[in-house]
Amino acid sequence: MKFKVSSAALFGRLTSINRVLNSKNSFPILDCFLFDIQGTQLSLTASDSETTLITTMDIIESAQDARFCIKAKTILDSLKEIADQPITLDVNLDTMEIHGEYQNGSFNIVGERADEYPTPHNMEGEVFTFDMKQSTLLGGINHTLFATADDEIRPVMTGIYFDFTPENVVFVGTDGRKLVRNKDFSVTSEQQVGFILPKKPANIMKSLLAKVEGDITLTFNDKLAQIISADFTLTCRLIDGRYPNYNSVIPQNNPYVARIDRAALASTLKRVLVFSSQSSAQVKLSFKKDLLTVSGQDVDFSTSAEERLICEYDAPAMNIGFKGTLLLDILNNLESAEVTFQLADPSRAGIIMPAEQREGEEVLMLLMPMMLND
């Protein structure tokens, strides 16, 4: 069977789903893309058995419906250097020989039969469905993904928690030292339900959502989640387990509030961290009337640095220590021009928030303190 398609469009769609594939797979068929032609539609699938991503595109012409697989690296390398033009793929479904022909050349590759390719898991049991804007889902993932844990000691903390409530949807990420809670009030639920999205599909979604427009449909049960847009459908297995009570670790009644220029503080931290201990990356923040002093030292190498910043602060003087690299991560994942620090005492977590929240959204980031030696 033959079909004709835009080479650039095909390469672009294959590149977008390629991130699902693992470098090493237990089943050779998972090294492949699945091509599924139905009429004038071509569905392209990539899967690692836990996560499946499907994208659909129009084809110029097709002789018949067909399903077959091609090694991902083989087809990507074949298309990578071809300028945008129609390309015809002639597939022998008996021998799986594939002949590609374009304006000034051709190539021959070998495909695989689609019989062994895994089918996406079906949603069973109680299923919940929510529609939301692309910006809502992208914002929630962007704000929380960096705060998730990397180790597997507590698997539930390696993913993003989606908590649907009657008031809002809450996106949460934490590794035990930092925590992000992103509330979006444009999505509500009749009952409180939630799930934990693993880090890999979250990273894939972060990349894909930046390039799509329109609403997103999110469907999930106790084991699977499915995210559908006009351009793709992602199905993934969820992390099993109970997520920590994130609200209980957020300190209440924080009377000391400072308002600081975010970019200036981030720049100051980068300079001071050069002279701080490389092992602890500790920095000291010293607040007093409308002034913040950021300092760091490494006693082993006799280095130190100190910088002063103007800020809005009208409370008793206070010193608090933080891991500077984590504080810098938090500042880099906020978009506002200014941020507020809400503090109670040096032993309690500090809350960092945008000074101006976006309409319909509330972003809160928390960082555990480090004990100061002086």
WOKA-V96143 format. One record per backbone hydrogen bond with DSSP energy under -1.0 kcal/mol. NH is the residue of the N-H (numbers start at 1). CO is the residue of the C=O. If there is no record, write none. Layout:
NH & CO
NH & CO
This chain:
3 & 89
4 & 61
5 & 87
7 & 85
10 & 6
11 & 7
12 & 8
13 & 9
14 & 10
15 & 11
16 & 12
17 & 13
18 & 14
20 & 17
21 & 18
30 & 27
31 & 28
32 & 29
33 & 70
34 & 45
35 & 68
36 & 43
37 & 66
38 & 41
41 & 38
42 & 57
43 & 36
44 & 55
45 & 34
46 & 53
48 & 51
52 & 235
53 & 46
54 & 233
55 & 44
57 & 42
59 & 40
60 & 4
61 & 4
63 & 2
66 & 37
68 & 35
69 & 112
70 & 33
72 & 31
75 & 71
76 & 72
77 & 73
78 & 74
79 & 75
80 & 76
82 & 79
87 & 5
88 & 101
89 & 3
90 & 99
91 & 1
92 & 97
96 & 92
98 & 109
99 & 90
100 & 107
101 & 88
102 & 105
105 & 102
107 & 100
109 & 98
111 & 96
112 & 69
117 & 114
128 & 220
130 & 218
132 & 216
137 & 133
138 & 134
139 & 135
140 & 136
141 & 137
142 & 138
143 & 139
144 & 140
145 & 141
147 & 144
148 & 145
149 & 157
157 & 154
158 & 155
160 & 197
161 & 172
162 & 195
163 & 170
164 & 193
165 & 168
169 & 184
170 & 163
171 & 182
172 & 161
173 & 180
175 & 178
179 & 366
180 & 173
181 & 364
182 & 171
183 & 362
184 & 169
185 & 360
189 & 165
193 & 164
195 & 162
197 & 160
202 & 198
203 & 199
204 & 200
205 & 201
206 & 202
207 & 203
208 & 204
209 & 205
211 & 208
216 & 132
217 & 228
218 & 130
219 & 226
220 & 128
221 & 224
225 & 236
226 & 219
227 & 234
228 & 217
229 & 232
233 & 54
234 & 227
235 & 52
236 & 225
237 & 50
238 & 223
239 & 196
246 & 244
256 & 343
258 & 341
259 & 312
260 & 339
262 & 337
265 & 261
266 & 262
267 & 263
268 & 264
269 & 265
270 & 266
271 & 267
272 & 268
273 & 269
275 & 272
277 & 297
281 & 277
283 & 322
284 & 295
285 & 320
286 & 293
287 & 318
288 & 291
290 & 313
291 & 288
292 & 309
293 & 286
294 & 307
295 & 284
296 & 305
298 & 303
303 & 298
305 & 296
307 & 294
309 & 292
312 & 259
318 & 287
320 & 285
322 & 283
324 & 281
327 & 323
328 & 324
329 & 325
330 & 326
331 & 327
332 & 328
334 & 331
339 & 260
340 & 353
341 & 258
342 & 351
343 & 256
348 & 345
350 & 367
351 & 342
352 & 365
353 & 340
355 & 338
361 & 358
362 & 183
364 & 181
365 & 352
366 & 179
367 & 350
368 & 177
370 & 321
